Amino acid sequence: MIIAVDGMGGDFAPSAIVEGVVEAVKEKDIEVIITGKKQQIEEELSKYNYPKEKISILNTPEVITTEEAPVMAVRKKKNSSLVKALTLVKENKADAVISAGSTGAFMAGATLIVGRIKGVDRVALAPVMPGKNGKFMIIDAGANVDCKPQYLQQFSLMGKIYFENILKKENPSIGLINIGEEEEKGNELSKMTYKILKNMNFNFVGNVEPRDVTTGDVDILVCDGVIGNTVLKMYEGVALNLFEMLKEEIMKSFSAKLGAVLLKPIFKKVKNKLDYSEYGGSAFLGSRGICVKAHGSSNGKAFKNAIKQAISCCENKVIDKIKSEIEKIPEMEGDNIKKK
């Protein structure tokens, strides 16, 4: 198995990326092609002992930054580390691609370069998040601002396939993020999508209010990209601020500091549950190739786990299973559904 890695994407590139790649090739029987500025990557690799035959470098002079317009950058910067990594998958020279760089550019490249699975209207970003009672997925988490009901229908099915094959949960529950639990709540997109999903052959549990998202009681939470990205960033912000608030209060008195020492194992356990590095990355579901978006601030551990996630997608033939199931989805014709 060959994995293409964008060596210049992310806040700590290429050092964190190289660290994650080295750890991954030590643990897994894979080869990795790192795309990026060869001299910088070689300098980082020289710090480690690793099986040299498992890592190669594809020199690229250009880098796509997060400040650039995604589609324009992908089209103009043909020799960028991200575009070259995506091209390796398109040309079947790699089985998967991973980047911690611009989410918008990666999504554009996954669509324009690698291409969509036939029958999939939009590629969707599908991060797996830690919940109180278990992991849950948000799909879409920001790739698609304007959605149609059939897009969310496809997101539901792709999320189900991922959850069953990667997280190994049979018949996962699927909910629609909405402003209320009742079927008639929400905008036209929500109401139309509800009607479609309740007639699908899977475990649809209805609407899920935002306050119930983080319990983890519903496995797959479906929504458009605006809602998904808002929920995702709100969750991250609340978690970060909560820990900061606790720290500030603890530092105000000796008794609080003493109590914190006693509670340190509990704090550590909660922090570990919320640690993004344990989850690796977010898959772009619907692309014809395995595309995994690592967090922009990924450290070596997070990047290694993103590589392991990509390997798992390949081994479990997630793309082939999505192709097979998408063919069974009823087509949309106006406001009605017709069978293929």
RAURBEL-V46785 format. One record per residue. N is the residue number from 1. D_LAST is the distance of its C-alpha to the last C-alpha in Angstrom with 1 decimal. Layout:
BEGIN
N,D_LAST + N,D_LAST
END
This chain:
BEGIN
1,35.3 + 2,36.1 + 3,35.7 + 4,36.2 + 5,38.1 + 6,39.0 + 7,42.7 + 8,43.6 + 9,41.1 + 10,42.3 + 11,45.6 + 12,47.4 + 13,46.3 + 14,47.2 + 15,49.4 + 16,47.0 + 17,44.3 + 18,46.7 + 19,47.9 + 20,44.4 + 21,43.6 + 22,46.9 + 23,46.3 + 24,42.8 + 25,44.0 + 26,46.8 + 27,44.5 + 28,41.5 + 29,41.2 + 30,39.6 + 31,40.6 + 32,40.4 + 33,40.6 + 34,42.1 + 35,41.7 + 36,44.4 + 37,48.1 + 38,49.5 + 39,53.0 + 40,52.0 + 41,49.6 + 42,52.3 + 43,54.8 + 44,52.6 + 45,51.9 + 46,55.6 + 47,56.1 + 48,54.3 + 49,54.6 + 50,51.4 + 51,50.2 + 52,50.4 + 53,48.1 + 54,45.2 + 55,45.3 + 56,45.3 + 57,45.4 + 58,43.7 + 59,46.0 + 60,44.5 + 61,46.8 + 62,44.5 + 63,43.2 + 64,40.6 + 65,42.1 + 66,40.6 + 67,42.4 + 68,40.5 + 69,37.5 + 70,34.6 + 71,32.6 + 72,35.9 + 73,37.5 + 74,34.7 + 75,34.9 + 76,38.7 + 77,39.7 + 78,38.3 + 79,41.1 + 80,40.6 + 81,40.3 + 82,36.8 + 83,35.4 + 84,37.0 + 85,35.6 + 86,32.0 + 87,32.6 + 88,33.7 + 89,30.3 + 90,28.5 + 91,30.9 + 92,30.3 + 93,34.0 + 94,33.2 + 95,30.7 + 96,30.8 + 97,32.4 + 98,34.4 + 99,36.2 + 100,38.2 + 101,38.5 + 102,36.9 + 103,33.7 + 104,32.6 + 105,33.4 + 106,31.8 + 107,28.5 + 108,28.8 + 109,29.5 + 110,26.7 + 111,24.3 + 112,26.3 + 113,27.9 + 114,25.8 + 115,22.5 + 116,19.3 + 117,16.7 + 118,13.7 + 119,11.2 + 120,14.2 + 121,15.7 + 122,19.1 + 123,21.4 + 124,23.0 + 125,26.5 + 126,26.7 + 127,30.4 + 128,31.5 + 129,34.5 + 130,37.3 + 131,37.4 + 132,40.1 + 133,38.5 + 134,36.2 + 135,34.0 + 136,31.1 + 137,28.6 + 138,28.0 + 139,24.8 + 140,25.0 + 141,28.8 + 142,29.4 + 143,27.1 + 144,25.2 + 145,27.4 + 146,25.0 + 147,21.6 + 148,18.7 + 149,17.1 + 150,13.9 + 151,16.5 + 152,18.2 + 153,15.1 + 154,14.7 + 155,18.5 + 156,18.6 + 157,16.4 + 158,18.4 + 159,21.6 + 160,20.9 + 161,20.5 + 162,23.7 + 163,25.6 + 164,24.9 + 165,25.8 + 166,28.5 + 167,30.1 + 168,29.5 + 169,28.7 + 170,26.5 + 171,24.1 + 172,25.3 + 173,25.5 + 174,23.6 + 175,25.1 + 176,24.8 + 177,28.1 + 178,29.4 + 179,32.8 + 180,32.8 + 181,31.3 + 182,30.4 + 183,26.9 + 184,28.1 + 185,29.9 + 186,29.1 + 187,27.7 + 188,24.6 + 189,22.6 + 190,23.8 + 191,23.2 + 192,19.6 + 193,18.9 + 194,20.7 + 195,18.6 + 196,15.4 + 197,17.1 + 198,18.9 + 199,15.7 + 200,14.5 + 201,15.7 + 202,18.6 + 203,22.2 + 204,22.0 + 205,25.7 + 206,25.4 + 207,27.5 + 208,30.1 + 209,33.2 + 210,34.6 + 211,37.7 + 212,35.7 + 213,33.7 + 214,36.5 + 215,37.1 + 216,34.4 + 217,33.5 + 218,29.8 + 219,28.4 + 220,25.7 + 221,26.4 + 222,23.7 + 223,24.7 + 224,24.9 + 225,27.4 + 226,30.3 + 227,30.4 + 228,29.7 + 229,32.5 + 230,34.8 + 231,34.5 + 232,34.9 + 233,38.0 + 234,39.5 + 235,39.3 + 236,41.0 + 237,43.6 + 238,44.5 + 239,44.9 + 240,47.1 + 241,49.2 + 242,49.7 + 243,51.2 + 244,53.4 + 245,54.6 + 246,55.5 + 247,57.3 + 248,59.3 + 249,60.3 + 250,61.3 + 251,63.6 + 252,65.5 + 253,67.6 + 254,69.1 + 255,67.9 + 256,64.3 + 257,64.7 + 258,66.1 + 259,63.2 + 260,60.7 + 261,62.3 + 262,61.8 + 263,58.2 + 264,57.4 + 265,55.4 + 266,53.2 + 267,52.6 + 268,51.8 + 269,49.3 + 270,47.5 + 271,47.6 + 272,46.1 + 273,43.2 + 274,42.6 + 275,43.2 + 276,40.3 + 277,41.6 + 278,40.5 + 279,36.8 + 280,36.9 + 281,34.2 + 282,30.8 + 283,27.8 + 284,25.6 + 285,22.2 + 286,19.3 + 287,21.7 + 288,21.4 + 289,24.9 + 290,26.8 + 291,28.4 + 292,30.8 + 293,32.8 + 294,36.2 + 295,38.3 + 296,40.5 + 297,43.6 + 298,42.7 + 299,45.7 + 300,45.8 + 301,44.6 + 302,41.5 + 303,40.7 + 304,41.2 + 305,38.8 + 306,36.2 + 307,36.6 + 308,36.3 + 309,33.0 + 310,31.6 + 311,32.9 + 312,31.2 + 313,27.8 + 314,28.4 + 315,29.7 + 316,26.8 + 317,24.2 + 318,22.5 + 319,20.7 + 320,19.2 + 321,18.1 + 322,16.5 + 323,14.6 + 324,13.4 + 325,12.5 + 326,10.9 + 327,8.1 + 328,7.5 + 329,7.6 + 330,5.8 + 331,6.2 + 332,9.6 + 333,11.0 + 334,14.7 + 335,15.7 + 336,12.8 + 337,9.6 + 338,6.5 + 339,3.8 + 340,0.0
END
